[in-house]
Amino acid sequence: MDRKLNRRDFLRLSALASAGVAVAACAKTAEPTQAPEATQAPTATQAPSQPKEQATPIPVAEEGPKEAPMWVSQVEGGALPALEERLPTDPMVLTPWDQIGTYGGTWHTALLGRADSPWISRTHASDRLLRWSPDLTEVIPNVAGGWEVQDGGKEFVFALRKGAKWSDGEPFTADDFVFWWENDQLNSEMNTRVTSWMRPGGEVGSVEKVDDATVSFKFPVPNGLFVALMAQSTPYVPAHYAEQFHIDFNKDAVEKATTEGQFQDWVAYYRAKTDFIDNPEMPVLFGWVVTTPIGSGVLYEVQRNPYCFKVDSEGNQLPYIDNILYPVAESVDVEVLKALNGEIDMQDRHIATPANKSVFVDNMEKGDYGFFTVKYAWESPCVIALNLSHKDPEQKKVYLEKDFRVALSHAINRQEIIDTLYVGDGKPAQPSPIEESLFYNEQMANQYLEYDPDTANQILDDLGLEKGANGMRNRFDGQPLFINIEVIAAFEPWAEIMEMVKSYWAAIGVDSGVKVIDRSLFYERKAAYDHDCMVWTGADGIACIIDPRWYMPYSAESIFGVAWADWWRSEGDLGEEPPEAAKQQQELFNQIEAEADPEKQAALFNQILDIGTEQFWCIGTTRYYKGYGIVKNNFKNVPAEVWQWHISNSPAQTYPEQYYIEA
């Protein structure tokens, strides 16, 4: 039997409150039988005290192969163990979306380089301990076949799939979790502190091996978000492989290799050798393993994993597709051309913008593709964030004035942006939970949206930001006020949006400039607090509490307050101490992490939202448009509608292993 966490439970944050659920040792049958529907946030309930379904026995195919033809000859020649020796005793059973697939073929997609690695994890490398269901309604088993919550949310016991193996054929066991904990997380040279979800309320937990197929996570206080966070976490490494690169296990060889490889230190050497994207020898649990690393610069390539722990409903080992090719494209325009020419089999990332929809429709026959619908769980395609912890104290003084941000918001003609760049598809809104979310906050969504340059001008006049001879305003110190807006050339037409915003701000006397930079530089400048103003998409507008980056200074992705988030996460060692309102939000989130009661968790998070509403940390533009993706006509088992949510690593929640290519 398996323990599951559904969105009704999760949105009320209650799944972790229940205890005493029997540990599951068998696989949950995943059933992507229909496209997920847009679901109104349900009312509060307690997590079920018993699992919902009986485990499904390993199915037996009535006819045809149970493994890919490419492995049959290797098994016959003795180069590969028989299938029953490669699969766990309780494999994860996936019911294909439409029909049982056929083996073979290559999935063609594209990357924009190393910085575009999220598309790698979203397509072939997303096997976390647990996972989200395709419609985002529940957290379900994945690498772990089931789990038990004990001691009021202070202990979590996970049943691994017995007999599961890494891609090199070595056993996957609880030892891999203990190695991760004791030799990575607790190693002071590798981490100044353990990952945040292992220290709820600042109290550090522990990881213990129960037996080879059972691992326990224990905490001094309840860990209120732990199960949901395990649907985006991999708290294990292949110990048998990683230890050879760890200084505590292989000191002389590691020091020698670090010096010869000119690594900064042994930790950098270890990280490089355990990065599967750049090192094909790194064992993984994914459906495909790397054959050509991204370091080649022109192509990233993966091939099916003979030890994949997943099978279809007739017992055929997955994945169906042999290989995935990711040629590195020079730009989004190159990716679009590839798609139009039928050179991309399935993709939405970067290319599927509203502006491109008409040309994709016109070229459907030539490109031999169709569309799937994308529904966004994010708040907005464009959130504008000033750096409120700016290194220049005079610039920071201006940015910290809430009324300054309010004036900038009133100066923006959002409907014109929507009509011009999103073909009329959108709705003016501030970054806030979407209407399907339990945490939808009408005031947060709709405040300061009115296009009113006169009001904006008056606000700035009242603040004392005087205009110079050129009509542009000066800072409080009399120096020219200029906002350097940095964007990347991906995802959305951010440069075009911000050029329009630049003109709106100029009309109220605020000078600015738009600069397109490389994504790697974008992240570097953000991490160093060197940015003036940046834009990005929304994050978690549906569950909200998993990634509340726009509601509070939560992480390095909270562009308005990265230094404040670093201060909080580092317990004051890094970054900059936030203002009182931000510290209050962070303390409330600390309480959520250590709170097992669902009603109290929800109440605490609503307080965070209320503070965020009052502070108005960042500026929104529009709600998301109706999304889409490209899929070739012979590329099968892709659902008609896919939720776009980085938390679930979309489209990973639709099980790419069961996609197949029709000959």
C-alpha positions in Angstrom: 0.0 0.0 0.0 1.1 3.6 -0.6 0.7 6.9 1.1 -0.4 9.7 -1.1 -0.8 13.5 -0.6 -3.5 15.1 -2.6 -3.8 18.8 -3.4 -6.8 19.1 -1.2 -4.7 18.0 1.7 -1.6 19.9 0.5 -3.3 23.2 -0.1 -4.5 23.1 3.4 -1.0 21.9 4.3 -2.3 19.0 6.2 -0.8 15.9 4.7 2.0 15.8 7.2 -0.2 16.1 10.3 -1.4 12.5 10.2 0.7 9.7 11.7 0.7 6.0 11.9 0.2 5.2 8.2 1.6 1.8 7.3 4.9 1.9 5.5 4.4 0.9 1.8 6.7 -1.6 0.2 4.9 -1.8 -3.1 4.5 0.4 -6.1 1.6 2.8 -6.7 0.0 2.4 -10.0 0.2 5.8 -11.7 -2.8 6.4 -13.9 -2.5 9.2 -16.4 -5.8 8.2 -18.1 -7.1 11.6 -19.0 -5.8 15.1 -19.5 -5.8 17.1 -16.2 -8.6 19.5 -15.8 -8.4 23.0 -14.3 -9.6 22.4 -10.7 -11.0 24.9 -8.3 -9.1 24.9 -5.0 -11.0 22.4 -2.7 -11.9 23.0 0.8 -9.9 21.9 3.8 -9.7 18.3 4.8 -7.3 16.2 6.9 -5.0 13.8 5.1 -6.5 10.3 4.8 -5.4 8.1 7.6 -5.1 5.0 5.3 -3.7 4.7 1.7 -6.3 4.8 -1.0 -5.3 1.9 -3.2 -3.9 -1.6 -3.0 -0.5 -2.1 -4.6 -0.6 -3.4 -8.2 1.3 -6.6 -8.8 4.0 -6.6 -11.5 1.9 -7.1 -14.7 2.8 -9.8 -17.2 2.6 -9.0 -20.9 0.5 -11.4 -22.8 2.6 -11.1 -26.0 5.4 -9.1 -27.4 8.7 -7.9 -25.9 8.9 -6.8 -22.3 12.1 -4.9 -22.9 13.6 -2.8 -25.7 15.0 -4.8 -28.6 18.3 -3.0 -28.2 18.8 -4.9 -24.9 17.7 -8.4 -26.1 21.0 -9.1 -27.9 23.0 -7.9 -24.9 21.1 -10.1 -22.6 21.6 -13.1 -24.9 25.3 -12.3 -25.2 25.7 -12.1 -21.4 26.6 -8.3 -21.5 23.5 -7.4 -19.6 21.5 -9.2 -16.9 18.0 -10.5 -17.7 15.2 -8.1 -17.3 13.9 -9.6 -14.1 17.3 -9.0 -12.5 17.4 -5.4 -13.6 13.9 -4.4 -12.3 12.9 -4.0 -8.7 10.5 -6.4 -7.3 7.9 -3.6 -7.1 8.5 -1.4 -10.2 6.6 1.8 -10.7 3.7 0.9 -13.0 2.7 3.6 -15.5 -0.6 3.3 -17.4 0.1 5.0 -20.7 -1.8 8.1 -21.4 -3.5 6.9 -24.6 -2.2 3.4 -25.4 0.7 0.9 -25.0 3.6 2.3 -27.0 6.3 0.7 -29.2 10.0 0.8 -28.6 12.5 2.8 -30.6 13.1 6.2 -32.1 14.7 9.5 -31.1 13.1 12.4 -29.5 14.4 15.6 -31.0 14.3 18.8 -28.9 16.7 21.7 -28.3 18.7 23.6 -25.6 20.0 27.1 -25.3 23.2 25.9 -23.7 24.3 24.9 -20.2 22.3 27.5 -18.5 19.2 25.9 -20.1 19.7 22.8 -18.0 16.2 22.9 -16.4 14.9 21.6 -19.7 17.1 18.6 -19.3 15.7 17.8 -15.9 12.1 18.4 -17.1 12.4 15.9 -19.9 14.7 13.0 -19.0 16.1 13.7 -15.5 13.3 14.2 -13.0 13.2 11.2 -10.7 12.9 12.7 -7.3 12.1 10.7 -4.2 8.4 11.4 -4.7 6.6 13.2 -7.5 3.5 15.2 -8.4 0.6 13.6 -10.3 0.0 14.8 -13.8 -2.9 17.1 -12.8 -1.0 18.4 -9.7 -3.7 17.0 -7.4 -1.5 14.8 -5.3 2.1 13.8 -4.3 2.6 10.2 -5.2 5.3 7.5 -4.9 8.2 7.5 -7.4 11.7 6.4 -6.4 10.2 5.6 -3.0 7.3 3.1 -3.3 5.6 4.6 -0.3 6.0 6.3 3.1 4.8 6.6 6.6 4.5 9.7 8.8 5.1 9.2 12.5 5.3 11.1 15.7 3.1 13.9 14.7 5.2 14.8 11.6 8.6 14.4 13.3 9.6 11.2 11.5 9.1 10.1 7.8 9.9 6.6 6.9 10.3 5.8 3.2 10.0 2.3 1.6 12.4 2.1 -1.3 11.7 -0.2 -4.3 13.5 -3.5 -3.4 16.0 -4.5 -6.0 16.1 -1.1 -7.7 19.5 -0.3 -9.3 21.5 2.6 -10.4 22.2 2.9 -14.2 25.5 1.0 -13.7 23.7 -2.0 -12.2 24.7 -1.4 -8.6 22.0 -1.6 -5.9 20.1 1.6 -4.9 19.7 1.4 -1.1 19.3 3.4 2.1 23.1 3.6 2.2 22.9 6.2 -0.6 20.8 8.4 1.6 23.1 8.1 4.6 26.1 8.9 2.4 24.4 12.0 1.1 23.6 13.1 4.7 26.8 12.3 6.5 29.3 13.0 3.8 27.7 15.8 1.9 25.2 17.7 4.0 27.1 17.4 7.3 30.5 18.1 5.7 31.5 21.7 6.6 33.7 22.0 3.6 30.9 21.2 1.2 28.1 23.0 3.0 28.1 25.8 5.6 24.8 24.5 6.8 22.4 21.7 5.8 19.7 22.2 3.3 16.7 24.2 4.7 14.2 21.3 4.5 16.4 19.3 6.9 16.3 22.1 9.6 12.6 23.0 10.2 12.4 25.9 12.5 16.2 25.9 12.6 16.3 22.5 14.2 18.6 20.0 12.3 17.2 16.6 11.6 18.9 13.3 10.9 18.8 10.4 8.3 19.0 6.8 9.4 19.1 3.5 7.6 16.4 1.1 8.8 17.4 -1.6 6.4 18.6 -1.7 2.8 15.1 -0.8 1.5 13.9 1.5 4.2 15.2 5.0 5.3 14.0 7.3 8.0 14.2 11.1 8.3 13.8 12.3 11.9 13.4 15.9 13.2 13.2 17.5 16.7 10.1 19.4 15.6 7.4 18.7 13.1 8.5 19.2 9.5 5.4 20.7 8.0 6.4 20.7 4.4 8.6 17.7 4.1 6.5 15.3 2.0 5.7 18.0 -0.6 9.3 19.0 -0.7 10.4 15.4 -1.4 8.5 15.7 -4.6 11.2 18.1 -5.8 14.2 16.6 -3.9 16.8 13.9 -4.4 18.4 13.3 -0.9 20.7 10.5 -2.1 23.8 10.0 -4.2 25.4 6.7 -5.5 27.7 6.1 -2.6 29.6 3.3 -4.3 30.6 5.8 -7.0 30.8 9.1 -5.2 33.1 7.9 -2.4 36.1 7.6 -4.8 35.9 11.4 -5.3 35.4 12.3 -1.6 38.5 13.3 0.4 37.4 11.3 3.5 37.4 8.1 1.5 40.2 8.5 -1.0 42.4 11.3 0.2 45.6 10.9 -1.8 43.9 10.2 -5.1 41.4 13.1 -4.7 44.2 15.6 -3.8 46.2 14.5 -6.8 43.2 14.7 -9.2 42.2 18.1 -7.8 45.7 19.5 -8.5 46.1 17.9 -11.9 42.6 19.0 -13.0 43.2 22.5 -11.7 40.1 22.5 -9.6 39.6 25.2 -7.0 39.5 22.5 -4.2 38.5 18.9 -3.7 34.9 20.0 -3.3 34.8 21.4 -6.8 36.4 18.2 -8.0 33.7 16.1 -6.2 30.9 18.3 -7.6 32.2 18.0 -11.1 32.5 14.2 -10.9 29.0 13.8 -9.5 27.3 16.1 -12.1 25.6 13.8 -14.5 25.1 16.5 -17.1 28.8 16.9 -17.6 30.0 13.4 -16.5 28.3 10.4 -18.4 29.9 8.0 -15.9 27.8 9.3 -13.0 25.2 6.6 -12.2 21.6 7.8 -12.2 18.0 6.5 -11.7 16.5 8.3 -14.7 14.9 6.7 -17.7 17.8 7.8 -19.9 21.5 8.1 -19.2 23.9 10.6 -20.7 26.0 9.6 -23.7 27.1 13.0 -24.9 27.6 15.6 -22.1 26.7 19.2 -22.4 30.3 20.1 -22.2 30.6 19.3 -25.9 29.0 22.6 -26.6 27.0 21.6 -29.6 24.9 18.5 -28.5 23.6 16.9 -25.4 22.4 13.3 -25.9 20.9 10.6 -23.7 20.1 6.9 -24.3 17.6 4.6 -22.5 18.7 3.2 -19.1 18.6 -0.6 -19.0 17.9 -0.5 -15.3 15.0 1.9 -15.3 12.6 1.0 -12.5 9.4 1.8 -14.4 7.2 -0.5 -16.5 3.9 0.1 -18.4 0.6 -1.6 -17.5 1.5 -4.7 -19.5 4.9 -5.1 -17.9 7.1 -3.6 -20.6 10.1 -1.8 -19.2 10.1 1.9 -19.9 11.1 4.2 -21.5 9.8 3.4 -25.0 12.0 6.0 -26.7 15.6 5.0 -27.4 17.4 8.4 -27.4 16.8 12.1 -26.8 18.9 14.6 -28.8 19.3 18.2 -27.5 21.3 20.2 -30.1 22.5 23.5 -28.6 20.7 26.3 -30.5 22.2 29.8 -30.8 19.0 31.5 -29.9 15.2 31.1 -29.4 14.7 32.1 -33.1 16.8 29.1 -34.1 14.7 26.8 -32.0 11.5 28.3 -33.5 12.9 27.6 -37.0 13.7 24.1 -36.1 10.1 23.6 -34.8 8.6 25.1 -37.9 10.7 22.7 -40.1 9.5 19.7 -38.1 12.9 19.2 -36.4 11.5 19.3 -32.9 9.2 16.4 -31.8 7.8 17.9 -28.6 8.5 21.1 -26.8 7.0 24.3 -25.3 9.9 25.8 -23.6 11.1 29.1 -25.1 9.3 28.7 -28.5 5.6 28.6 -27.6 4.8 32.3 -27.2 1.6 34.0 -28.1 3.4 36.0 -30.8 4.6 32.8 -32.4 1.2 31.0 -32.4 0.0 32.2 -35.8 3.2 31.2 -37.6 3.1 27.8 -36.0 -0.5 27.4 -37.1 0.3 28.4 -40.6 3.1 25.8 -40.8 1.4 22.8 -39.1 1.1 20.8 -42.3 4.7 21.5 -43.4 6.1 20.8 -40.0 3.8 17.7 -39.5 3.0 18.8 -35.9 0.0 19.7 -33.8 -0.5 21.3 -30.4 -1.1 20.5 -26.8 -2.6 23.0 -24.3 -0.5 24.4 -21.5 -2.1 25.8 -18.3 0.1 27.9 -16.1 0.4 27.5 -12.4 2.6 30.6 -12.3 1.4 34.1 -11.3 2.6 36.1 -14.3 4.8 35.9 -17.4 6.6 39.1 -16.4 7.2 40.3 -12.8 9.3 43.5 -12.5 11.6 43.6 -9.5 13.8 46.5 -8.2 16.7 45.4 -6.1 15.5 46.7 -2.7 18.9 45.9 -1.1 20.8 47.8 -3.7 24.6 48.4 -3.0 24.3 52.1 -3.8 22.7 53.6 -0.6 21.1 56.5 -2.5 19.5 54.2 -5.2 18.4 51.9 -2.4 16.8 54.8 -0.6 14.6 55.5 -3.6 13.7 51.9 -4.2 12.7 51.3 -0.6 10.0 53.9 -0.8 6.8 51.9 -1.3 5.2 54.9 -3.0 7.9 55.0 -5.6 7.0 51.4 -6.6 3.3 52.3 -6.5 4.0 55.2 -8.9 5.9 53.0 -11.3 3.0 50.6 -11.2 0.4 53.2 -12.0 2.5 54.4 -14.9 2.3 51.1 -16.8 -0.4 50.7 -19.5 -0.8 46.9 -19.0 -3.7 46.5 -21.4 -1.6 48.0 -24.2 1.2 45.5 -23.4 -1.3 42.7 -23.5 -2.8 43.9 -26.8 0.5 44.6 -28.4 2.7 41.6 -27.3 0.2 39.0 -26.1 -2.4 39.4 -28.9 -5.0 40.5 -26.4 -4.6 37.3 -24.3 -4.1 38.2 -20.6 -5.5 40.2 -17.7 -3.8 42.9 -15.8 -2.7 41.7 -12.4 0.0 42.0 -9.7 2.1 38.9 -8.7 -0.3 37.0 -6.5 -1.9 33.5 -6.1 -4.0 32.6 -9.1 -7.8 32.2 -8.8 -7.6 28.4 -8.6 -5.5 28.6 -5.4 -6.8 28.4 -1.9 -4.7 31.5 -1.2 -6.2 33.7 -3.9 -6.0 37.3 -2.5 -8.1 39.8 -4.5 -6.5 42.9 -3.0 -3.0 41.6 -3.7 -4.0 40.8 -7.3 -5.6 44.0 -8.2 -4.0 46.9 -6.2 -2.3 49.7 -8.1 -3.2 48.4 -11.5 -5.0 51.5 -12.8 -3.1 53.2 -15.7 -2.9 56.7 -14.2 0.2 58.7 -15.2 -1.2 61.8 -13.4 -1.4 60.0 -10.1 2.0 58.5 -10.6 3.5 61.9 -11.3 1.8 63.4 -8.2 3.2 60.6 -6.0 6.7 61.2 -7.2 6.4 64.9 -6.7 5.1 64.4 -3.2 8.1 62.1 -2.5 10.4 65.0 -3.4 12.0 63.3 -6.5 12.4 66.5 -8.5 12.8 66.8 -12.2 15.9 68.1 -13.8 16.3 70.3 -16.9 15.8 67.3 -19.2 12.5 66.4 -17.6 13.9 63.3 -15.8 13.8 63.0 -12.1 16.8 63.1 -9.7 17.3 61.0 -6.6 17.0 62.4 -3.1 20.7 63.3 -3.3 20.2 65.3 -6.4 22.0 62.9 -8.7 20.1 61.6 -11.8 17.8 58.7 -11.2 18.3 55.9 -13.7 17.0 52.3 -13.6 19.1 49.8 -15.5 16.7 47.0 -16.5 18.3 43.6 -17.3 16.5 40.8 -19.1 17.4 37.6 -20.9 16.4 36.6 -24.4 14.2 33.6 -23.5 10.8 32.6 -22.2 8.9 35.8 -22.8 9.3 39.0 -24.9 10.8 40.7 -21.9 12.9 43.1 -23.9 9.9 44.3 -25.8 7.8 44.5 -22.6 10.4 46.5 -20.8 10.9 48.9 -23.7 7.3 49.7 -23.4 7.6 50.1 -19.7 10.6 52.3 -20.2 8.5 54.7 -22.3 5.7 54.7 -19.6 8.3 55.5 -16.9 9.9 58.2 -19.0 6.4 59.8 -19.2 6.5 60.4 -15.5 10.1 61.5 -15.4 11.8 58.2 -14.5 14.7 57.4 -16.8 15.7 53.8 -17.5 17.3 51.6 -20.1 16.8 47.9 -21.2 19.8 45.6 -21.6 19.6 42.0 -22.8 22.2 39.9 -21.1 23.3 36.2 -21.1 21.4 34.0 -18.7 24.6 33.0 -16.9 25.5 36.6 -16.3 22.0 37.3 -15.2 22.3 34.8 -12.4 25.8 36.0 -11.5 24.7 39.6 -11.1 21.6 38.6 -9.2 23.6 36.4 -6.8 26.1 39.2 -6.2 23.4 41.8 -5.6 24.7 43.8 -8.5 21.4 44.3 -10.3 19.3 47.4 -10.5 16.1 45.9 -11.9 15.3 42.5 -13.4 12.3 40.6 -14.6 11.2 37.0 -14.5 8.2 34.8 -14.6 5.9 34.0 -11.7 6.7 30.9 -9.6 4.1 29.2 -7.4 0.7 30.7 -7.9 -1.2 27.5 -7.1 0.2 25.9 -3.9 2.1 29.1 -3.2 3.9 27.9 -0.1 6.4 25.8 -1.9 8.0 28.7 -3.7 6.7 32.0 -2.4 9.5 34.0 -4.0 7.4 37.0 -5.0 5.5 37.3 -1.7 8.5 37.5 0.6 12.3 37.4 0.4 12.3 33.6 0.3 15.3 32.6 -1.9 17.9 33.6 -4.4 15.0 33.8 -6.9 13.4 36.6 -4.9 14.9 39.2 -7.2 13.7 42.1 -5.1 15.4 40.9 -2.0 18.1 38.3 -2.7 20.4 39.7 -0.1 17.6 39.6 2.5 16.8 35.9 1.6 20.5 35.0 1.9 20.6 36.7 5.3 17.7 34.6 6.5 18.8 31.3 5.0 22.4 31.7 6.3 21.2 32.8 9.7 22.9 36.1 9.4 26.2 35.0 7.9 25.5 36.3 4.3 23.5 39.0 2.6 21.9 42.0 4.4 19.6 42.2 7.3 16.1 42.8 6.0 13.6 45.5 7.1 11.3 44.5 9.9 8.3 43.6 7.7 10.5 41.1 5.7 11.9 39.6 8.9 8.4 39.2 10.2 7.5 37.2 7.0 10.6 35.0 7.4 9.8 34.3 11.0 6.3 33.3 10.0 7.7 30.9 7.4 10.0 29.4 10.1 6.8 28.7 12.1 5.1 27.1 9.1 8.1 24.8 8.5 7.8 23.5 12.1 4.0 23.4 12.3 2.1 20.2 11.8 -1.4 21.6 12.2 -2.9 22.5 8.8 -5.2 25.3 9.9 -2.4 27.0 11.7 -0.1 26.6 8.7 -2.7 28.2 6.4 -3.3 31.1 8.8 0.5 31.7 9.1 0.8 31.8 5.3 -2.1 34.2 4.9 -0.3 36.5 7.3 2.7 36.4 5.0 0.5 37.3 2.1 -1.1 40.2 4.0 2.3 41.6 4.8 3.4 41.1 1.1 0.3 42.9 0.0 1.0 45.8 2.3 4.7 46.1 1.3 4.1 45.7 -2.4 7.6 44.3 -2.9 7.4 43.9 -6.7 5.4 45.0 -9.7 3.2 42.8 -12.0 2.0 43.1 -15.5 -0.5 40.4 -16.6 -1.9 37.0 -15.8 -0.8 34.2 -18.1 -2.1 33.7 -21.5 -3.5 30.4 -22.9 -0.4 28.4 -23.4 0.5 25.7 -25.9 3.2 23.4 -27.0 4.4 21.7 -30.2 4.1 17.9 -30.7 4.8 16.0 -33.9 1.9 14.0 -35.2 3.7 10.7 -34.7 4.8 11.6 -31.2 2.3 9.8 -28.9 1.0 9.6 -25.4 1.3 13.4 -24.7 -1.8 14.6 -22.8 -4.0 17.1 -24.4 -3.4 19.6 -21.5 -0.3 20.0 -19.4 0.1 22.1 -16.3 3.2 24.3 -16.5 4.8 24.4 -13.0 8.5 24.3 -12.2 7.7 22.6 -8.9 6.5 19.5 -10.7 9.3 20.0 -13.4 6.7 20.2 -16.1 6.2 18.3 -18.4 7.9 15.6 -16.2 4.7 15.0 -14.3 3.2 13.6 -17.5 5.7 10.7 -17.5 8.0 11.2 -20.6 9.0 7.6 -20.2 5.6 6.5 -21.7 5.9 8.9 -24.7 6.5 6.9 -27.9 7.2 7.5 -31.5 4.9 5.9 -34.0 6.8 4.4 -36.9 
